[in-house]
Amino acid sequence: MSSRRLLELLDSIEKRVEMMRTAVQALEIEKDTLVELLQNFSESSELKKLSDPEQEELLLIRSRLLKRATTVDVSLLTPRTDDQAEALRRVTDDVDKLFVKFHDEGTRSLCESYLNACLSDATGPIDHKFQSKIIECTADDQKKIRKKLESILSQFARRYS
């Protein structure tokens, strides 16, 4: 094989690797979406209108599905420098604190300012401390954090609207 042919082979493999990575990312999102739907299922107004035996049966099915969904391990490893890993840890800590303070006044606006820090065209106030941390993360990590913040905001919207 000539070097040109070998290079073409490597280019083809690179495209397939990127397709695989994209598919795994889609599976990660699908799993997270399904788990979130199942976790929020018990808060459904339609469910609360049903009789106790019907609710119990549906909640048992929900529990079974949630257990099955959470046993699926889909992961895409992102190569990070030590600095990027530390930045991701700090950003994740900040986002996790939103869950702890979920019912506190001002948490929604804090989440919005975190999300604005992740956007190139912010729609409101930006948390500049959070922005300085998120900028140090990998591009993949930034996307995941942005999606997580969007998910938290949608939970706020469902719960408090």
Long-range contacts (C-beta under 8 A, 24 or more apart in sequence): 21-76, 24-74, 24-75, 24-76, 25-76, 27-74, 28-74, 28-75, 28-76, 29-147, 31-69, 31-72, 31-74, 32-151, 34-69, 35-66, 35-69, 35-70, 36-151, 36-155, 38-62, 38-65, 38-66, 38-69, 39-66, 40-155, 40-158, 43-158, 43-159, 76-140, 78-138, 78-140, 78-141, 79-138, 80-138, 80-141, 83-136, 84-136, 84-137, 84-138, 84-141, 86-136, 87-133, 87-134, 87-136, 87-137, 88-137, 88-138, 88-141, 90-133, 91-130, 91-133, 91-134, 91-137, 91-141, 91-145, 92-145, 94-130, 94-133, 95-145, 95-148, 95-149, 95-152, 98-152, 99-152, 102-155, 107-156, 108-153, 108-156, 108-160, 111-149, 111-152, 111-153, 111-156, 112-153, 114-149, 115-146, 115-149, 115-150, 115-153, 118-142, 118-145, 118-146, 118-149, 119-146
